[in-house]
């Protein structure tokens, strides 16, 4: 991180994250129940995920493979042997009254992730990432519908036992916007690995620990290097119920302001767990903050030590977003902005490379990054939803590349009709009569526009260069929009200047 000079009386925000990632597996982590969402509560359950006496867990190999992929992607150490533990606490969504997780021997340790913050690349330390089971879910009913205002709460154990990877960062963040940038980058990496589905409800849940530390308590002037004594002395709040990177920024911005206001008014900040109420845009107190000793960890006796040394090297990961961005810039000559858009998801990047393999890379970038993604974003459609029609988009690019239709008509008429009406590019071109007008016809339209608009011609000859745009519009009307505006502009200037 970049060092910042602080002044006397400044307050420094310190944030660390615990990111719970729902892994994309067909079945739960310790049993064969489906992980598919169900509208019926308590439908995908069995004695194991309900914690019934005598039911024994069996580890899901797919969850372990996903964990190894994540470990490799964050450049973490993956030990030869790792173990599971019981984290003991009572909560209604936890049927066994303990959670099977990993404690001091996690599957991934000492990793890192490079992110871009305000145009600067920096590295966030990841202390650990470990496997665990998800609790069930609570539905707060009646009243205000919030955790602090509902009339009653229902428990659904369908989610109990879903495999999670908990990724724990160092307290490296100094603002909510940095947290949002990190989570966006992390989501991209997870999607590239095909271990995570961002569209699934609850697939990413964040617990954020936030402290406000007076600058006077920091040795030196580097806010990135805060000693353990200063961190231990500061009370922190843990904010729960955050489900997106946008939500994290909002929740932490509120909590940052709340704590700073309390400190500036001479009030103590309680060390507690708070709930992010997204509908109201506030955090509310849940309970006092637990400490590690409160969970009474001990080794899970029903699961043997996990050894992955014999097959972790066989687990491959794809080219990751940051590496692909750099390659796109070097190989295709793209700007940083274009490369970022084109690597936003693996599906977008794969499609761009497919198009760039057949057409000019700049033309491909314009059509995928600007035209296609722009129209999809406007309609709130993901590229995965039109995977079966990407060959049609390539055909549209071909029509433009071969100069059979204008780029304007391709973008404003053909592409939009394809997305809204389901027609193919050739159908739209034929039915709307969008084939490019022949040169002779365009030349005739240019001469007619000049003859019919002497005032505009006079303005142009008097030095008003903007008058040419009016004449271009007249020609485009005469040709039904099928002429290329750039060609028309050149023909008009040539004709007017003799």
TAVEN-V413169 format. One record per backbone hydrogen bond with DSSP energy under -1.0 kcal/mol. NH is the residue of the N-H (numbers start at 1). CO is the residue of the C=O. E is the energy in kcal/mol with one decimal. If there is no record, write none. Layout:
# TAVEN-V413169
[[NH & CO & E] [NH & CO & E]]
This chain:
# TAVEN-V413169
[[10 & 7 & -2.2] [12 & 213 & -3.2] [14 & 211 & -2.7] [15 & 173 & -2.1] [16 & 209 & -2.1] [18 & 207 & -2.6] [19 & 167 & -3.0] [20 & 205 & -3.5] [21 & 165 & -2.8] [22 & 203 & -2.9] [23 & 163 & -2.2] [24 & 195 & -1.9] [25 & 23 & -1.5] [28 & 33 & -1.9] [29 & 161 & -2.7] [35 & 26 & -2.0] [45 & 43 & -1.3] [50 & 46 & -1.6] [51 & 48 & -1.1] [52 & 47 & -2.6] [55 & 52 & -1.9] [58 & 30 & -1.6] [60 & 29 & -1.9] [64 & 60 & -1.4] [65 & 61 & -2.3] [66 & 62 & -2.1] [67 & 63 & -2.0] [68 & 64 & -2.3] [69 & 65 & -2.1] [70 & 66 & -2.2] [71 & 67 & -2.4] [72 & 68 & -2.4] [73 & 69 & -2.2] [74 & 70 & -1.9] [75 & 72 & -1.2] [76 & 71 & -2.9] [77 & 109 & -3.4] [82 & 306 & -2.5] [83 & 105 & -1.4] [85 & 101 & -3.6] [86 & 298 & -3.2] [87 & 99 & -2.6] [88 & 295 & -2.4] [89 & 97 & -1.1] [94 & 91 & -2.3] [97 & 94 & -1.2] [99 & 87 & -2.3] [101 & 85 & -2.9] [108 & 129 & -1.5] [109 & 77 & -2.1] [110 & 127 & -2.0] [111 & 126 & -2.7] [112 & 74 & -3.0] [113 & 124 & -2.0] [115 & 122 & -2.9] [117 & 120 & -3.3] [120 & 117 & -1.8] [122 & 115 & -2.6] [124 & 113 & -2.6] [126 & 111 & -2.6] [127 & 168 & -1.4] [128 & 168 & -1.5] [129 & 108 & -2.2] [130 & 166 & -2.1] [132 & 164 & -1.8] [133 & 100 & -1.8] [134 & 162 & -1.8] [136 & 93 & -3.0] [137 & 156 & -2.8] [139 & 154 & -2.8] [141 & 152 & -3.0] [145 & 142 & -2.0] [149 & 146 & -1.2] [150 & 146 & -1.8] [151 & 141 & -1.9] [152 & 141 & -1.9] [154 & 139 & -2.7] [156 & 137 & -2.7] [161 & 134 & -2.9] [162 & 159 & -2.3] [164 & 132 & -2.7] [165 & 21 & -2.1] [166 & 130 & -2.9] [167 & 19 & -3.0] [168 & 128 & -2.9] [169 & 17 & -2.3] [170 & 125 & -2.5] [172 & 170 & -2.8] [173 & 15 & -1.9] [179 & 175 & -1.3] [180 & 176 & -2.1] [181 & 177 & -2.0] [182 & 178 & -2.2] [183 & 179 & -2.6] [184 & 180 & -2.2] [185 & 181 & -2.0] [186 & 182 & -2.8] [187 & 183 & -2.6] [188 & 184 & -1.9] [189 & 185 & -2.2] [190 & 186 & -2.6] [191 & 187 & -2.4] [192 & 188 & -2.2] [193 & 189 & -1.7] [194 & 191 & -1.1] [195 & 190 & -1.6] [200 & 197 & -1.5] [203 & 200 & -1.8] [205 & 20 & -2.3] [206 & 242 & -3.1] [207 & 18 & -2.6] [208 & 239 & -2.1] [209 & 16 & -2.8] [210 & 237 & -2.6] [211 & 14 & -2.6] [213 & 12 & -3.0] [215 & 10 & -3.3] [217 & 214 & -1.9] [218 & 215 & -1.7] [231 & 227 & -1.8] [232 & 228 & -2.8] [233 & 229 & -2.0] [234 & 230 & -1.1] [237 & 210 & -2.1] [238 & 272 & -2.3] [239 & 208 & -3.2] [240 & 274 & -3.0] [242 & 206 & -1.2] [248 & 244 & -2.2] [249 & 245 & -1.7] [250 & 246 & -2.0] [251 & 247 & -2.9] [252 & 248 & -2.5] [253 & 249 & -2.0] [254 & 250 & -2.1] [255 & 251 & -2.4] [256 & 252 & -2.8] [257 & 253 & -2.0] [258 & 254 & -2.7] [259 & 255 & -2.4] [260 & 256 & -2.3] [261 & 257 & -2.5] [262 & 258 & -1.8] [263 & 259 & -2.5] [264 & 260 & -2.6] [265 & 261 & -1.1] [266 & 263 & -1.7] [267 & 262 & -2.9] [273 & 287 & -3.1] [274 & 238 & -3.4] [275 & 284 & -3.4] [276 & 240 & -2.5] [277 & 282 & -3.1] [281 & 277 & -1.7] [282 & 277 & -1.4] [284 & 275 & -2.5] [286 & 273 & -2.7] [287 & 273 & -1.5] [289 & 271 & -1.4] [294 & 291 & -1.5] [295 & 292 & -1.5] [296 & 293 & -1.1] [298 & 86 & -1.1] [300 & 84 & -2.5] [303 & 300 & -1.0] [306 & 82 & -3.4] [311 & 308 & -1.4] [312 & 308 & -2.3] [324 & 320 & -2.5] [325 & 321 & -2.6] [326 & 322 & -1.9] [327 & 323 & -2.1] [328 & 324 & -2.7] [329 & 325 & -2.1] [330 & 326 & -2.2] [331 & 327 & -3.7] [332 & 328 & -2.0] [334 & 328 & -1.0] [339 & 335 & -2.7] [340 & 336 & -2.1] [341 & 337 & -2.1] [342 & 338 & -2.5] [344 & 341 & -1.3] [349 & 345 & -2.3] [350 & 346 & -2.7] [351 & 347 & -2.2] [352 & 348 & -2.6] [353 & 349 & -2.3] [354 & 350 & -1.8] [355 & 351 & -2.4] [356 & 352 & -3.4] [357 & 353 & -1.2] [358 & 355 & -1.7] [359 & 355 & -2.0] [364 & 360 & -2.7] [365 & 361 & -2.4] [366 & 362 & -2.4] [367 & 363 & -2.2] [368 & 364 & -2.6] [369 & 365 & -2.3] [371 & 366 & -2.4] [372 & 367 & -3.1] [373 & 368 & -2.0] [374 & 370 & -1.1] [375 & 371 & -2.1] [376 & 372 & -2.5] [377 & 373 & -2.9] [378 & 374 & -1.9] [379 & 375 & -1.4] [380 & 377 & -1.1] [381 & 376 & -2.7] [385 & 382 & -1.6] [386 & 383 & -1.4] [389 & 386 & -2.4] [390 & 387 & -1.1] [393 & 389 & -1.3] [394 & 390 & -2.0] [395 & 391 & -1.8] [396 & 392 & -1.9] [397 & 393 & -2.2] [398 & 394 & -2.2] [399 & 395 & -2.0] [400 & 396 & -1.7] [401 & 397 & -3.0] [402 & 398 & -2.5] [403 & 400 & -1.6] [404 & 399 & -2.6] [405 & 399 & -1.0] [410 & 406 & -2.4] [411 & 407 & -2.3] [412 & 408 & -3.1] [413 & 409 & -1.9] [414 & 409 & -2.5] [415 & 410 & -2.7] [417 & 413 & -2.1] [418 & 414 & -2.6] [419 & 415 & -2.1] [420 & 416 & -2.5] [421 & 417 & -2.8] [422 & 418 & -1.0] [428 & 424 & -2.2] [429 & 425 & -2.6] [430 & 426 & -2.3] [431 & 427 & -2.9] [432 & 428 & -2.5] [434 & 429 & -2.2] [436 & 404 & -2.6] [442 & 438 & -2.1] [443 & 439 & -2.5] [444 & 440 & -2.2] [445 & 441 & -2.1] [446 & 442 & -2.2] [447 & 443 & -2.2] [448 & 444 & -2.4] [449 & 445 & -2.4] [450 & 446 & -1.9] [451 & 447 & -2.4] [452 & 448 & -2.4] [457 & 453 & -1.9] [458 & 454 & -2.7] [459 & 455 & -2.4] [460 & 456 & -2.3] [461 & 457 & -2.5] [462 & 458 & -1.5] [463 & 460 & -1.6] [464 & 459 & -2.6] [465 & 463 & -1.3] [467 & 464 & -1.6] [468 & 465 & -1.4] [469 & 466 & -1.3] [471 & 467 & -1.6] [472 & 468 & -2.5] [473 & 469 & -2.1] [474 & 470 & -1.8] [475 & 471 & -2.1] [476 & 472 & -2.5] [477 & 473 & -1.9] [478 & 474 & -1.9] [479 & 475 & -1.9] [480 & 477 & -1.2] [481 & 476 & -2.9] [482 & 479 & -1.4] [488 & 484 & -2.5] [489 & 485 & -2.4] [490 & 486 & -1.9] [491 & 487 & -2.5] [492 & 488 & -2.6] [493 & 489 & -2.3] [494 & 490 & -2.3] [495 & 491 & -2.3] [496 & 492 & -2.9] [497 & 493 & -2.0]]
